[in-house]
Amino acid sequence: MTLTSNAAGGGMALRRATRPATVSLPYRPESVAAARCCIRAKLDEWGLDELVDDASVIVSELATNAIRTGCRTRMIVAVRRPADHLVRLLVADGSAAMPVMVEAGSDATSGRGLTIVHRLTHGRWGVTLFPFGKIVHADLPVNR
């Protein structure tokens, strides 16, 4: 934890350090569990236990989509705290194929991942395309 100046109140405030976490993982099914573990550990460190379940589902879906791209390098999974009221989950892969939200039928065995991400983030997710691939991010609000 660090001590920071509170200009509005004229005093000092105790603020939890918010160093991001980043992990490089191979494109293998077992990497989904490793991605969840990384995110869970960082959220626990930040004292954001209330976000662990949703963040675990979101990173599972995004990492699974990255694995399905067929890339041969490594995906990057990260969690950031760009503001006190926000946690951002990121999954980068080496594919330029954009994720697409589809309407899966009731008997479909896949295709619901981005719909789940959309619901859990209340539509606060997106994609940044780069010459070497893309980063899919999903934002969760911190209710404190």
HELIX and SHEET records of a PDB file:
HELIX    1   1 GLU A   30  GLU A   45  1                                  16    
HELIX    2   2 ASP A   49  LEU A   51  5                                   3    
HELIX    3   3 VAL A   52  ILE A   67  1                                  16    
HELIX    4   4 GLY A  113  THR A  121  1                                   9    
SHEET    1   A 2 THR A   2  ASN A   6  0                                        
SHEET    2   A 2 GLY A  11  ARG A  15 -1                                        
SHEET    1   B 5 ALA A  21  PRO A  26  0                                        
SHEET    2   B 5 ARG A  74  ALA A  83 -1                                        
SHEET    3   B 5 LEU A  86  ASP A  93 -1                                        
SHEET    4   B 5 GLY A 133  PRO A 141 -1                                        
SHEET    5   B 5 TRP A 125  PHE A 130 -1                                        
END                                                                             
